[in-house]
């Protein structure tokens, strides 16, 4: 038998499991995700949706012992405020069938100060470190990653089959560490969708960067939030979507009109 016909010792596949959340006694969400850093996933999702602002707002978080799931309680007034908000449930552009809830642009939280222009050369080094940390990515290539950085180092890092889940995980890690994500840089390995931009705006991060590109909805949300987006961040010509303009500026060359 030739080598080409010899089956491999194992087949590469990235782990994906359902994890449910029941919030204040009602079903809230079921994630299809990588089964790691699940406490952070829950906390980051609650933070991104507006149910919590600090660790103390999570009154109870109890994991199910029979399957992957959590029972969580948050303050009733916060729960009722979020549930009563005028928001639309949409099928998001995440990995798989992802449902998210987005409000109007007028409801997007806005930063109090303009973000400092990012150091794109330093950002390329941060992405290099992000890729180097990706153990699951090295094994299969079928995973996303996210990180929060102060511009000098990676403070929190997570991997997940869904890029939105990876963002929730790093936000949850920051929440548990009592590190305010405001003014930090969010690095993601996939495109910046509207859902990710809204999560970043809720956290009031200064910059969201990707080796890919943002969506048009993400650009609109970033403008409303006073946040900078960086596309093609690891290339020689990163694209900066600044607050004051919907058109990107491109380092090292003119922008086609």
Buried (B, 14 or more C-beta within 10 A) or exposed (E): EEEEEEEEEEEEEBEBEEBBBBBBEEEBBEBBBBBEBBBBBBBBBBBBBBBBEEBEBBEEBEBEEEEBBBBBBBBEEBBEEBEEEEBEEBEBBBBEEBEBBBEEBEBBBEBEEEBEEBEBEEBBEBBEBBBEBBEBBEEEEBBBBBBBBEBEEBBBBBBBBBBBBBBBBBBBBBBBEEBEBEBBBBBBBBBBBBBBBBBBBBBBBBBBBBBBBBBEBBBBBBBBBBBBBBBBBBBEEBBBBBBEEEEBBBBEEEEEE
